[in-house]
């Protein structure tokens, strides 16, 4: 069902339904569902599994139950390798607070990893523009909520569009960590000498809501987007209030650069929720530190991948069905660990130099507080 998702079975280009703002969002969802069904490999899947996978990867809308006019709407923008499933829980929380939530599907995602080989970050920006233009037709105030790469796309769009009432940035890819950035640059150099490498990893796909295989082009597009934002900053700024939420120990993006970016933004209504395992004060009073260590759960700190999911998430929570899920296991320490660190601790464990191995945390034990704070930020702005 997942094994050949990274292989391209057809070279036919994808026509993404993101260029016509007159296309109703409900029709956009249907077109994306058709695209997902046509491009994914469902050869070994039963009908129930097929529908679960299509549901997870499809754009969605959560509309408040009140029949009256909705003042605030949020466009939810997922990250690299992810899909709209990332925002299902936050979308439901927004709806319960009277906020219209819509999640888009970024080109190259939700189908198979090979589709990321032929997209650019401009394609992703076009999907954001479509989402904003269609949302504008239904609400008075538009907020962008982006996770990782989606946060970088939110920053770029807010710099260009003064109609945005506010942005919420979750683990923002203002700058990716040095090894990731260096890898993208190295691949670009190899390509220049005719030594084409398409993949960082080309693995068996076993997670229906996230790619495991990583196309170099996807990483390169994130790096180019981040570099473009840095080039724009001297001349353009984010004029709306910003709510940044991140882990200081994030293993994927540079938390140092993200904090610097936040502090450079002068809006008095901006704020940051900084999860950290080492509590200390910050000179910017808008930064609120919150403890991320939960020894009773064997959690050392929060990870990049887990910050956006609850402990009860059906896929990534404590009882989740994802292969990488952080199960209730007292024999493992969970946190913001990358693959190299996990391997290192396995070696130490075998050599009896460490008591417990490490594993990346796939959920946020403080999710309810975080989700409520996002809705409060929108409704108070």
N, C-alpha and C positions, 0 to 999 in steps of 0.2 A: 504493500500500500504506500510506503514512503521511500522505498529503496532507490528508485531512479529519479527522484524529484530533481536532483542536481544535474541530470543529463538532459540535454535539449532534444526533444523528439521531433521538433519542427522548427524551421527557421522563419516561419511566418511572423511578421511584425504584429504587435498588439496595438489595437486602437483603443486607447483609454478614453472613457467618456468624461473628459474634464475640461473641454474647451468651450462648451456652450452653457452659459449661466442660465439660459432659459430651460434647461433640462431639469425637471423636478427632481428633488433629492430621492424620492421614493423610486423613480425610474433609474436613477444612478445606481441605487442599491441593487436593483434587479439586473442591470447590465453587468455589474461587477460579479454578481453571483453566477451569471452565465459564463463569464470569462473564467472564473475560478473552476467551475465544473468542467469546462472544456480543456483546461491546461494542466490540471492536476491528474495524477495517476490514481485511479480508483479501482484498478483491476482486481484487487484482493479484498475490497471493502464491501460490506453489506449496506443496505439502504440507510439504516440508522446511523452508521459511522459516516457515510457520505454527507448526510445532512448536518451532523455535528461539526464536521470539518468546514463545510461551506459556511455554516453559521458563525464559527469562530473567526474566519478570515474575512468576512463580509463587512462593509460599512454598515452603520446602524444609526437609528435615531431614537432617542428617549425623550418623549414629549410629556411635560407635566399634565396631570389629569384634569386640571382646571380648564374649562372651555373658554375662558377669557383670554385676553391678549397677554402674551408672554413678553416681559420687558427684556430679559437677559438670555442670551444664547451663547453656548460654548462650542467651539470647533476643536475636536480632539484629534491630535496628530501623533501617530505612533513613531517608533524609532526604526533604525536599520535592522533588518532581519525579522522584525516583528510584524504584527498585523493588528486590526482593530480590537481583537480580543483583549489586548493590553488594557483597554479603557472601559471594558464592560462594567466593572465594579464602580469606578469613579463616575461613569455615565449614569448609573442607577442612583448614586448618591446625589448628583446634581439634580436629577429629575425630582427626587424627594424634597429638594429645597426650592422647587419652582423654577428651575433653570432648564431651558431646552438644550439638550446635548446631542451633537452629531459627530460621528467619527468617520473619517475618510480613509481610503486605502491608497497608500503611496504606490506609484508605478514600480513594477518589479517585485512587488510583495504579494503574498497570499496565494501564489500560483506554484512556482518552483524556483529554486535559487538561481538557475541559469538565466532567468529573466532579468536579473540584476546586472548582467553583463552589458546590456544595451541601453541603460537609462542614464540620465544626467540629473544633477540636482535641480536643474531648470524644470524638468518634468515634475519633480516633487513640488516645486514652487507653484507650478500651474495647477496642481490638484488643490493646493491651499487656496489659491485665488478662486477656484471654482467653489470650494466650500464656503469661503467668506461671502462671495456674491450671492449665493443661494440662501445663506443664513440671513443675510441683510434684508431679504424680502419678508422675513417672519418675525424679527425682533428689533428692538430699539438699540440695544447695546451688544456688541460682539466681543467675546473674550477668546483668546487662543490658549489652549492647554496642550503643550507639547512635551513629549518624553524623549530625552536623549537627542537624536537627530531631529525629531519633531520639535524639540525646544529650539534648536538652532534655526529651523525653518520659521518658527514663530517670531524669533528675534528679527530675522531678515524682513519678514512681511511687515512687522510693526514699525520698522525703520522706514518703510515705503508708504504705509497706509495709516494716515492719522485718524481714520474712522475706528480703529481698534481701541476699545475702552480699557483693555488691560490684558496682560499675558501672564500665564502661570507656567513656569518652567520646572520640569521634573528631571533631575539628573542631567542638566543641559550640556550638550556637546559643544560648548564654547571652544574648547580645544581638547582633542583626544590625547590620551597618554602617549608619551614619546615612543614606546615600542610600536604602537599601532600606526602612528604617523610616519615613523621611519620605514615600516613595512610597505606602506603605500608608495612612498617615494622610491624605495628600492625597486619595486615592481615597475614603476614608470621608467626608471633607468634601464632595466632589463629589456623592456619593450622597445626603447629607443635603439637598442643594439640588435633588435630582431629576435630576442629570446623571450617570446611571449609566454607569460604565465597568467592563466585566468583565475586561479584559485589560491586563496590563503589556505583554506581547508576544503576538501571535497569528500564529504563523509556520508554515511548512510543516514537518511533522514528518519527520525523516530519521534519527532515532536510536531503535532499538527498545527501548532500556533506559533511556531518560530522556526526559521531556517537554522540548521547546524552548519551546512556548507556555506562558506563565505567567499563570494566573488571579490577579487581585488578591486574591480571597478566600483563596487558599492562603498568600500572603505575609502577609495580615492575620492569619490564624490563628496563624502562627508568631510574629508580633509579640505577639499576645494571650497566647500560651502563655509567652513569655519574660517578659512583664510580670507574669503571674500568679505565676511562680516568684519574681520579685523581691519581690512583695508577701508571699509566704509565708515568705521567708527569716528575718525577725525572730522568727517563732514556731516554725518547723520547720527541721530541718537534715537533712543526709544523714549518717546514723549509721554506714554501712558504709564500707569503704575504697574509694577512687576512683582510677582510673588515667586521666589525661587525656592525650591525644595530639593535638598541633596544630602548625600552622605559624605562626610569629610574623608572617609576611607575609600571612596569610590575607586575601583580598580580599572575602570574603562576610560573615564574622562578626568581631566585635570581639575580637581576641586580647588586648587590654588588659583588657577586662571578664572574659574567660575566666580569665586568670591571677589576677585579683583574686578571682574566685569560688573558684578552687582554693585560694588562700592563706588564704581565710576558713574553710576546712574543716580541722578540727583532728586528724582521724584520723592517727595516726602511721604507719600502713601505706599511706597514700595516696601517690601519686607522679605526676609529670608528665614526659612525654617531649616536649620542646619543640624542634621543628625551626626553625633560624634560620640566616640567611646571615651574621649578624654575631654572632660568638661572644663572650659575656661572662657573668660569674657572676650568680647571683640569690641574694638573702638567704635564701630558703626552700631548705634543703638537699634537700628532696624533689623539686625541679625539676632535671631533668637535660637540659642543652642538647646537641643533636646537629646537626652541620653539615648544612645543606640545599643548599649550593652545590656543583655538580658541573661545573666548567668544561670537563672533558673530554667532557661530554655536552651542552654548551651550556645547562645548567640553572642559573638564577640563584637560585631558591628553590622551595619546594613550594607548590602551589596547594590551595585548598579542595576542588576537585573531584577532584584526582588523588591525594590522600594515601592513599586506601583501596585503590588498585589497584596491581598489580605491573607491572614493565616487560614481562613476557611475557603480560599479560592479552590474551585473544583479541579483545577489543573496544576497549579503551582503551590497550593497551600500545604498545611501539615498532613492532610489526608488526600492530597492531590494525586492525579493519575499520570502526571508527566514523569518521564524517566529520571529527570534531574530534580524532582521535587524534594524539598527539605522535610523529610518525614520526622515524626517525633522519635528521635534516636539519641539516647544519652551517651552513645559511644562515638559521637562525632561533634566537633566544634564547627558551627556555622558562622559565616561572615562574608566579608568582601575579599574573597580569595580568587586569584586568577589560576589558570591551568598550571603554570610553573610552580606557584606556591603550593598548590594541592599536591603535585608530584613530589615536591621537596619534603613536605610533611609525611608523605607515604614512606619515603626513604628513611626519614628519622624514626618513624614508628617501627619499621622493620628492624632498625638498628637499636631499638629500645632507648632512643634519645628523646622521644616525644610520647606522651601518654595516649593522646588521641589524634586521629587524622583530621584534616580540615576539608570542608566542602562549601561551595558557594551557596549562600542563603537565597531562597527563591521567593520569599514573601517578606512583608513588613509587619511586625507585631504591633506597630503603632498606626496601622492603616486607618482605623476609624477616626482617630484624632486628625490625621492628615487630610482625609477626605472631607471632614466637616469644616476644617480650616479653609479649604479651597472654596467651598460654597459661601462661607462667611466673607471671604475676601471679595468675591464677586458681588454679593448682595450689599456689602457696605461701601463699595467703591462709588 
